[in-house]
Amino acid sequence: MSVSKRILADEGKPYSKARKIGNVLKNWITNPYNVIVLISIILLFALVVSPLLDMIVTTFKVGPKDASRAKAPVGELTLYYWQRLFNSMISKNMLYKPLGHSLLIAACVASLSVVLGGVFAWLMVRSDIPGKKWFSLGIVIPYMIPSWIQAMAWIAIFKTPAIGGNPGFLSYLNIVPPDWLSYGPVAIIIVLTIHYYAYAYILISGALSSINSEMEEMGEMLGASKMLILRKITFPLVMPAALSAFILIFSKSIGTFSVPAYLGLKVGYYTISTMLYNMIGQQQTAIAYGISLILISIAAILILANQLIIGKRKSFATIGGKGTRSNPIPLGKSKAPICVVLVVFILTCVLMPMVLLFIQSLMLKLGDFSLSNLTLHYWIGEGISDIYSGYPGIFRNPMFYKCLANSFKIVIVASILATLTGQIIGYIVSRGRGTFSGHLVEQLAFIPYLIPSIAFGAMYLSLFSVEKSVTIFGQKIVLFPALYGTYALLFLVSIVKNMPFSSRSGSANMLQISTELEEAGRIKGAGFMYRLRKIILPLSRSGFLSGFLLIFVAVFKELDLIVLLVSPETQTLPFLTYSFMNNNYEQLADASAVLMFLIVFFVYWFSSKIFKTDLTKSM
Amino acid sequence: MKNIKVLALALAAVMLLATLSGAAFAEGDRSWAEANGIYRTDETVEELYEQAKKEGEVNIYGCTGRIEDFIPDFEAAYPGVKVNFYDLGINEMLEKFTREHAAGIYTADVLQLKEQTGSIQKEYIQSGLLYNYHPDDIFHNIIDPEFLAVTPFTIELDWWSYNTDLYSDLPISSWWDVTKPEWAGKFIFLDPNGEPDLPVLFACMIQNADMMAAEYEKVFGEPIVLADDEPNAGYAWIKRMAQNHPIIETKNGNIVKDVGGAPNMKEAPIGYGVSSKLRERDKQDFRLGVNPAKFETPTTAVSFMVAQIADHAPHVAAAKLFVRFICGEADHNGPGIVPFMTAGSYSVFPDAVNTAEMPAYDDIPKFKTDFDFWYENYQDISDYWISVQP
């Protein structure tokens, strides 16, 4: 009765305010886009913002160890920690100087990487350089190796006698490198650049290859010179990718711990991340969180700047309705020298570290490069009690197989889920450009990047070690289940931590799909799900697979993030490698590092053969 | 204006959250230990084994891989009791254990770690998070009854190592030598920001500043003149050493490697680190020499490897068996202690046999460690170290 009455009433005053609001509300709720946005925002708040809040609170509260120094009871509100950070006798050496070092390193690494990666990207995508298949494979290899393994290799080559120990490769050849090259900022910048340029390469070549060469040809037809085309057409089009590469690399290198630790600590060169790690180690949690928050603010400012720049531009939809075609640009005379430079670069910067680690894994005693010192002991040998506490070669070590299986389990589940979430967030961000929700989701998804992995792991440990629930109307609602010691926690932490990556990949993927295509579907009456199934997904498939590969590689080599969360049952391969390193079983660490690399390389090669995935299309 | 409002709101929210989540620390609740017979030290091995078999396993959080060496022996001696060994760094271990305990997840049975600063005793044993287990037949005979504040099985010291291919004896004879220009950049210390070894030594020097001042005069022939930021001779040493470019290593294993890790090194720094790494001389043929008695002043603080039973340990009897085993059982020479009886480790039990070639424990000049002094000052000491970095 009431229904018919209402219909009648509505018919009576068709434009009533209530009806309008009702309709707007109904439209809003039934629009799947909004529902996805809402769910994403809630989840992101729970998984990203709440741990962040917890960090902030910790820095304003007297910790159990500091009651006497802060002159306040435990749990009391205090500015003690911030004062200690910004204005105390240790501020200069604990905060300002390391921060200066970090900013310098991050700025150098990010700029060098973008330039290097950009040049490579242009060569691989745009030019007519021969052997692209092999070159592009060689160029992305550094992405497959954890950067601390590259630092290991750096030391193996450049170690000087002044530091002592077994000689580095160059010292063995009686070429003693200067100390400033072996350790300290120069070494850190070089090693990190050799690692991170691959990120820039992936991002920029993705953007380059999605540019329809018609745009450049148009310029050519109108009589523009090559430089003018590059400056006025190509650069602006790859600018968003180059900028986001800069930011990704900047914030990654500012938060990276292991490389500055290997190459800086020995000579007393601290960065903000090694300082942060120290503070966590000394259980000065509040100070550590304070430092993390400073890192987060820096990165936040960067993102804001990035959005100001990109936001002002028009969107760069480059997959149009028409087919893409790309005509390579001839290099002419410079082709041969460029090839030589590339080959030398790949041989020395990319392959040599891995080869050297492999050779080291065959050396019974380190530093002795003679043939008689070669052995397979660290690969297949049975344990001899005098060498490394009787550890067998890795292929005879049951622990190795267990860690290998664990690694695969975690990496497969986490990468699938992470890629899916990334594409969803990417959709929101790309379609919500300029809207508040789009901005919000983009920024929330980026936060995990700014929190150093080790701090992130610690946060998740405290968040999920005990069940947190609320009771509403007698109904118990679990907010955070107890996940400590489970694989689920490792999945979750890997997914959330890689969200900036996967969502970048997702939004890059979605940004390329012009909204015109969706609009066309809409005009024809296609619903959201239908459009998703018939337009978005097919067009984003290759991006999806490539995004998956991107996360796969990232998760497979992850260490800092999970080091606090693994239990012996859930140990992974990088963890095993790192504990070999820690126990000074260097050759075992080398062997397992080489294997890790081979696995990632094989997966990469296999998927690019079979599924035609392309990391360069992933972000 | 709008921004200020938002900021104020955010601050208010933070404060509210802060007051809501006050820290609650358990103050030494030992009821679980009483109820589970942690303090019973008269059980025989057979009685413990009977119960341990029912428990089936024991979870060890340890800080040294040497535990792995005797796990097969333990499992052979007590069939049916499986050892799950978690190899962790000490800080990581305590972090993990404390968090698990706070969350009511009781995994650990025994924590094997190092007591250097008194923190195990003061923060963990006194608050009832960890327990001592001193079975009568094992701990009736110990070199110093004061050690029983914890459950120790070996003593570790710190000392200077030198490369025996390059030097016939320790090339320095005083702490002040490493502040001289000729040693700039040629000596190694363990990172004071990561490990407590050096901060503890700093504390000893600050506490014995008069001794450091006298030593200075002996080395340089004139009394020390303190700068404004050097409150006493102990601080002065810290600052002058810090500015003489020490090589900082994060692992003790790397220190001995740098000093003598390869044959025929043409150059090598000297390094100050944990005594137990002298074993690499015997195991891996490292070219390591030590001579702690060459200093006229004390050269080291004393620290212990300890095995503590965890509060709410799920396998109490097996945990007790494990502690007994790592102490070498009643005669202190069982397979559990053998991996530790290597060069540079000293047993707390006078009858434990260690045949390795090394300086006699009594000949090594040692600082008397004062945990209370350390506790009051460690933060200032570590701050001082950070503030005097060049």
Boltz contact constraints between the chains, C-beta under 6 A:
constraints:
  - contact:
      token1: [A, 56]
      token2: [B, 14]
      max_distance: 6.0
  - contact:
      token1: [A, 57]
      token2: [B, 14]
      max_distance: 6.0
  - contact:
      token1: [A, 57]
      token2: [B, 17]
      max_distance: 6.0
  - contact:
      token1: [A, 57]
      token2: [B, 18]
      max_distance: 6.0
  - contact:
      token1: [A, 60]
      token2: [B, 18]
      max_distance: 6.0
  - contact:
      token1: [A, 61]
      token2: [B, 18]
      max_distance: 6.0
  - contact:
      token1: [A, 64]
      token2: [B, 25]
      max_distance: 6.0
  - contact:
      token1: [A, 74]
      token2: [B, 23]
      max_distance: 6.0
  - contact:
      token1: [A, 75]
      token2: [B, 22]
      max_distance: 6.0
  - contact:
      token1: [A, 75]
      token2: [B, 23]
      max_distance: 6.0
  - contact:
      token1: [A, 77]
      token2: [B, 18]
      max_distance: 6.0
  - contact:
      token1: [A, 89]
      token2: [B, 387]
      max_distance: 6.0
  - contact:
      token1: [A, 90]
      token2: [B, 383]
      max_distance: 6.0
  - contact:
      token1: [A, 90]
      token2: [B, 386]
      max_distance: 6.0
  - contact:
      token1: [A, 90]
      token2: [B, 387]
      max_distance: 6.0
  - contact:
      token1: [A, 93]
      token2: [B, 386]
      max_distance: 6.0
  - contact:
      token1: [A, 93]
      token2: [B, 387]
      max_distance: 6.0
  - contact:
      token1: [A, 93]
      token2: [B, 389]
      max_distance: 6.0
  - contact:
      token1: [A, 94]
      token2: [B, 386]
      max_distance: 6.0
  - contact:
      token1: [A, 161]
      token2: [B, 266]
      max_distance: 6.0
  - contact:
      token1: [A, 161]
      token2: [B, 267]
      max_distance: 6.0
  - contact:
      token1: [A, 163]
      token2: [B, 258]
      max_distance: 6.0
  - contact:
      token1: [A, 164]
      token2: [B, 258]
      max_distance: 6.0
  - contact:
      token1: [A, 164]
      token2: [B, 259]
      max_distance: 6.0
  - contact:
      token1: [A, 164]
      token2: [B, 268]
      max_distance: 6.0
  - contact:
      token1: [A, 164]
      token2: [B, 269]
      max_distance: 6.0
  - contact:
      token1: [A, 165]
      token2: [B, 257]
      max_distance: 6.0
  - contact:
      token1: [A, 165]
      token2: [B, 258]
      max_distance: 6.0
  - contact:
      token1: [A, 165]
      token2: [B, 261]
      max_distance: 6.0
  - contact:
      token1: [A, 166]
      token2: [B, 261]
      max_distance: 6.0
  - contact:
      token1: [A, 166]
      token2: [B, 262]
      max_distance: 6.0
  - contact:
      token1: [A, 265]
      token2: [B, 248]
      max_distance: 6.0
  - contact:
      token1: [A, 265]
      token2: [B, 250]
      max_distance: 6.0
  - contact:
      token1: [A, 266]
      token2: [B, 247]
      max_distance: 6.0
  - contact:
      token1: [A, 266]
      token2: [B, 248]
      max_distance: 6.0
  - contact:
      token1: [A, 268]
      token2: [B, 248]
      max_distance: 6.0
  - contact:
      token1: [A, 278]
      token2: [B, 193]
      max_distance: 6.0
  - contact:
      token1: [A, 281]
      token2: [B, 91]
      max_distance: 6.0
  - contact:
      token1: [A, 281]
      token2: [B, 194]
      max_distance: 6.0
  - contact:
      token1: [A, 367]
      token2: [B, 262]
      max_distance: 6.0
  - contact:
      token1: [A, 386]
      token2: [B, 283]
      max_distance: 6.0
  - contact:
      token1: [A, 389]
      token2: [B, 65]
      max_distance: 6.0
  - contact:
      token1: [A, 461]
      token2: [B, 99]
      max_distance: 6.0
  - contact:
      token1: [A, 465]
      token2: [B, 99]
      max_distance: 6.0
  - contact:
      token1: [A, 465]
      token2: [B, 103]
      max_distance: 6.0
  - contact:
      token1: [A, 466]
      token2: [B, 103]
      max_distance: 6.0
  - contact:
      token1: [A, 484]
      token2: [B, 105]
      max_distance: 6.0
  - contact:
      token1: [A, 568]
      token2: [B, 86]
      max_distance: 6.0
  - contact:
      token1: [A, 583]
      token2: [B, 65]
      max_distance: 6.0
  - contact:
      token1: [A, 584]
      token2: [B, 253]
      max_distance: 6.0
